[in-house]
Amino acid sequence: MVKEKTGIHQQDQSQTTDTYELVLFNDDFNTFDFVIEALIEVCALDTVQAEQITLIVHYKGKCGVVTGTFTELKPLYHEMINRGLTVSIE
């Protein structure tokens, strides 16, 4: 019988630490339509994805929008902030 290895290899750990997520938070100021439009324009989401994320943010308080490297997410973060939305890179 062969034992399976159960742990994360060192190489796998380094790959996961390079991935970040742009997280959108709920606010009481922006309309659903405005948030949906921003997600479509800034994050290149389709309409259905943007609507679903907006509903999740409304009911849960936050939702991950897109994943990528910090360098990839930084321009998206700044554009969302410029539009008055509350986001973070986690």
C-alpha positions as CSV (number, residue, x, y, z in Angstrom):
1,M,0.0,0.0,0.0
2,V,1.4,3.4,-1.0
3,K,1.0,6.4,1.4
4,E,-0.2,9.6,-0.1
5,K,1.5,12.8,0.8
6,T,-0.8,15.2,2.6
7,G,0.8,18.6,3.0
8,I,1.4,21.6,1.0
9,H,4.7,21.5,-0.9
10,Q,7.0,24.5,-0.4
11,Q,6.5,25.4,-4.1
12,D,2.7,25.4,-3.7
13,Q,2.9,27.8,-0.7
14,S,4.9,30.3,-2.7
15,Q,2.4,30.3,-5.5
16,T,-0.6,30.9,-3.2
17,T,1.0,33.9,-1.4
18,D,1.3,35.7,-4.8
19,T,-2.4,35.7,-5.3
20,Y,-4.6,38.5,-3.9
21,E,-8.2,39.3,-4.1
22,L,-10.0,42.6,-4.7
23,V,-12.7,42.8,-2.2
24,L,-15.7,45.1,-2.5
25,F,-17.5,46.3,0.7
26,N,-21.1,47.5,1.2
27,D,-21.9,51.1,1.6
28,D,-25.0,53.2,2.0
29,F,-24.2,55.8,-0.7
30,N,-23.8,54.1,-4.1
31,T,-26.8,52.7,-6.0
32,F,-26.9,49.2,-7.3
33,D,-26.8,50.4,-10.9
34,F,-23.7,52.5,-10.2
35,V,-21.8,49.6,-8.6
36,I,-22.8,47.2,-11.4
37,E,-21.6,49.6,-14.0
38,A,-18.3,50.1,-12.2
39,L,-17.8,46.3,-11.9
40,I,-18.4,45.9,-15.6
41,E,-16.2,48.8,-16.7
42,V,-13.3,48.5,-14.2
43,C,-13.2,44.8,-13.6
44,A,-14.3,43.6,-17.0
45,L,-17.1,41.4,-15.5
46,D,-20.2,40.5,-17.5
47,T,-23.6,41.9,-16.4
48,V,-24.8,38.7,-14.6
49,Q,-21.5,38.5,-12.6
50,A,-21.7,42.2,-11.6
51,E,-25.3,41.9,-10.5
52,Q,-24.6,38.8,-8.4
53,I,-21.6,40.4,-6.7
54,T,-23.6,43.5,-6.0
55,L,-26.3,41.4,-4.3
56,I,-23.8,39.4,-2.3
57,V,-22.1,42.7,-1.1
58,H,-25.6,44.1,-0.2
59,Y,-26.6,41.1,1.9
60,K,-23.2,39.8,3.2
61,G,-21.3,43.1,3.6
62,K,-18.4,42.2,1.2
63,C,-17.5,40.0,-1.7
64,G,-14.4,39.1,-3.6
65,V,-14.5,40.5,-7.1
66,V,-11.3,39.4,-8.9
67,T,-8.1,37.6,-8.0
68,G,-4.6,38.3,-9.3
69,T,-1.2,39.5,-8.4
70,F,-0.9,42.7,-6.3
71,T,0.5,44.5,-9.4
72,E,-2.6,43.5,-11.5
73,L,-5.1,44.5,-8.8
74,K,-3.6,47.8,-7.9
75,P,-4.9,49.8,-10.9
76,L,-8.4,48.3,-10.4
77,Y,-8.2,49.2,-6.7
78,H,-7.4,52.8,-7.5
79,E,-10.1,53.2,-10.1
80,M,-12.7,51.7,-7.8
81,I,-11.6,54.1,-5.0
82,N,-11.7,57.0,-7.5
83,R,-15.4,56.1,-8.2
84,G,-16.2,56.3,-4.5
85,L,-16.4,52.6,-3.8
86,T,-14.9,50.9,-0.8
87,V,-12.5,48.1,-1.8
88,S,-9.4,46.5,-0.4
89,I,-6.7,44.1,-1.7
90,E,-6.5,41.1,0.6
